Amino acid sequence: MKTIIQEFICNPEEYKSFDEVAIQLFRYLYQNNLAYQQYCRKKGIGLKQVRHWKDIPSVSTEAFKSSFLSVTPEEECSYVFMTSGTTSGNKGKHYHRDLDVYDLSAKESFKNFVSAKKYPMAILFPDEKNMPHSSLSHYLSLLKGDGTKDSAHFVAKDGLELEKLIEWTQKHEHTPVMILGASYNYVHLLDSLEDKKNRFICMRIA
């Protein structure tokens, strides 16, 4: 199943439709993940009821707080992404044997829908050392690795490193850059720049 998904990500034109892969994946999860199978049955949905990807029962983020939703045994999972737990105090957990599909999907999607060019990247989010169980931290670190060598993180344990970021942007005054991060860090950035009467000139990258 993993190979099929990877091939679809890289060469979707070789498949009849997204439905073809989505239904195969649903059948695989239904047959190999008891918790998900029980959830589908409670909704009155079995293998025969799913004929289109829109028929596949989706799982809410709350389910990851109470159920083990992985076909890989927990002891064989090398990575665990967790939610913040700010709503209920109970963190949802997403288990992975490896991140091969996750990484491939992230890189290919960014290349196809954002840009395939290398740009200097300013990451407004902590790195994986500071947030090892954050899927967003992993994703942004992954993209940073595909940027130019001077790409860097500008949020540390103590928060936004504004002076470093300003110095970095000044070095790239005549170079297109990408600034990536969580939405709330953009708020912190804009508020800090307002306090310092500083500003960025933002341009859309074509």
C-alpha positions in Angstrom: 0.0 0.0 0.0 2.8 2.4 0.8 4.4 1.8 -2.6 1.1 2.5 -4.4 0.6 5.8 -2.5 4.2 6.9 -3.2 3.7 6.1 -6.9 0.5 8.0 -7.0 2.0 11.1 -5.4 4.8 11.1 -8.0 2.9 10.0 -11.0 -0.9 10.5 -10.5 -1.5 10.5 -14.3 -0.7 6.7 -14.3 -3.8 6.0 -12.3 -7.4 6.1 -13.5 -8.5 8.5 -10.7 -7.9 9.5 -7.1 -10.8 7.3 -6.2 -8.8 4.2 -7.3 -6.1 4.8 -4.7 -8.4 6.3 -2.0 -10.6 3.2 -2.0 -7.6 0.8 -1.9 -6.3 2.7 1.1 -9.7 2.6 2.8 -9.9 -1.1 2.3 -6.4 -1.6 3.7 -7.2 0.5 6.8 -10.6 -1.2 7.3 -9.1 -4.6 7.2 -6.0 -3.9 9.3 -7.1 -1.3 11.9 -9.7 -2.7 14.2 -10.5 0.6 15.9 -11.2 2.2 12.5 -13.2 -0.8 11.4 -15.4 -0.6 14.5 -15.9 3.1 13.9 -17.1 2.5 10.3 -19.4 -0.3 11.5 -21.1 2.0 14.0 -21.8 4.4 11.1 -23.2 1.5 9.2 -20.5 1.5 6.6 -18.6 -1.5 5.4 -16.4 -2.3 2.3 -19.4 -2.6 0.0 -20.8 0.8 0.9 -17.8 2.7 -0.2 -17.8 3.3 -4.0 -16.4 6.9 -4.0 -13.8 8.6 -1.9 -16.5 10.8 -0.5 -18.1 7.7 1.0 -15.1 7.0 3.2 -15.8 7.8 6.9 -13.5 10.6 8.1 -12.2 10.6 11.6 -12.2 13.7 13.8 -9.1 14.8 15.6 -10.7 13.9 18.9 -10.5 10.2 17.9 -6.7 10.4 18.1 -6.9 11.3 21.8 -8.7 8.1 22.7 -7.9 5.5 20.1 -4.7 3.9 18.6 -5.3 4.6 14.9 -2.4 2.9 13.1 -1.9 -0.4 11.3 1.6 -0.5 12.6 2.1 -1.9 16.2 2.9 0.9 18.6 6.3 -0.6 19.5 7.3 -0.5 15.8 6.4 3.2 15.3 9.5 5.4 15.1 7.6 8.8 15.1 4.7 10.1 17.1 3.1 13.5 16.2 1.0 15.0 19.0 -1.6 17.8 19.1 -1.1 20.6 21.5 -3.8 19.5 24.0 -4.8 23.1 24.6 -8.5 22.3 24.3 -8.9 19.5 26.8 -5.4 18.9 28.1 -5.4 15.5 26.5 -3.1 15.2 23.5 -4.0 13.4 20.3 -1.3 11.0 19.0 -0.6 10.1 15.4 1.8 7.2 15.1 4.1 6.5 12.1 6.4 3.6 11.3 8.4 6.0 9.2 7.8 9.4 7.5 8.5 8.4 3.9 5.0 9.1 2.6 4.6 12.2 4.8 7.8 13.7 3.5 7.2 12.8 -0.1 3.7 14.2 0.0 4.9 17.4 1.7 7.7 18.0 -0.8 5.8 17.2 -3.9 2.8 19.3 -2.9 5.0 22.3 -2.1 6.8 21.9 -5.4 3.6 21.6 -7.4 1.4 24.1 -5.7 3.8 26.7 -4.3 7.2 26.7 -6.0 9.8 24.3 -7.3 12.5 27.0 -7.1 14.9 27.2 -4.2 14.5 30.4 -2.1 15.9 31.7 1.1 13.4 30.6 3.8 12.6 32.3 7.1 10.8 29.8 9.3 8.6 31.4 12.0 8.3 28.3 14.1 10.6 26.3 16.4 12.8 23.6 14.9 12.4 19.9 15.6 14.8 19.9 18.5 12.5 22.2 20.4 9.3 20.6 19.2 10.1 16.9 18.4 6.4 15.8 18.3 5.1 18.6 16.2 4.1 17.7 12.6 4.2 21.4 11.6 7.8 21.7 13.0 8.8 18.6 11.0 7.1 19.9 7.8 8.7 23.4 8.0 12.1 21.9 8.8 11.7 19.7 5.8 10.9 22.7 3.5 13.8 24.7 5.0 16.1 21.8 4.0 14.9 22.4 0.4 15.6 26.1 0.5 18.9 27.8 0.0 21.7 27.2 2.6 21.0 30.5 4.4 17.4 29.5 5.3 16.9 29.6 9.0 14.5 29.3 11.9 13.6 32.5 13.8 11.5 31.2 16.7 13.4 29.8 19.6 12.4 28.7 23.2 12.1 32.4 24.2 9.9 33.3 21.2 10.4 35.3 18.0 14.0 36.4 17.3 13.1 39.6 15.7 16.5 41.3 15.5 18.0 38.2 13.8 15.1 38.1 11.3 15.4 41.8 10.5 19.1 41.4 9.9 18.4 38.3 7.7 15.9 40.2 5.6 18.2 43.1 5.1 20.8 40.8 3.7 18.2 39.6 1.2 16.9 43.1 0.4 17.2 42.4 -3.4 16.4 38.7 -3.3 13.0 37.0 -3.2 12.5 35.1 0.0 9.8 32.9 1.6 8.5 33.5 5.1 6.8 30.4 6.4 5.2 29.6 9.8 2.2 29.3 12.0 -0.5 32.1 11.6 -0.1 33.3 15.1 3.6 33.9 14.6 2.8 36.3 11.8 0.7 38.2 14.2 3.6 38.4 16.7 5.9 39.5 13.8 3.6 42.3 12.6 3.0 43.5 16.1 6.7 43.6 16.9 7.5 45.4 13.6 4.8 47.9 14.4 6.4 48.5 17.9 9.7 49.1 16.2 8.2 51.2 13.4 9.8 48.7 11.0 8.2 46.9 8.0 8.7 44.4 5.3 8.0 44.9 1.6 6.2 41.8 0.6 6.0 40.6 -2.9 4.1 37.7 -4.4 6.3 35.1 -5.9 5.1 34.1 -9.3 
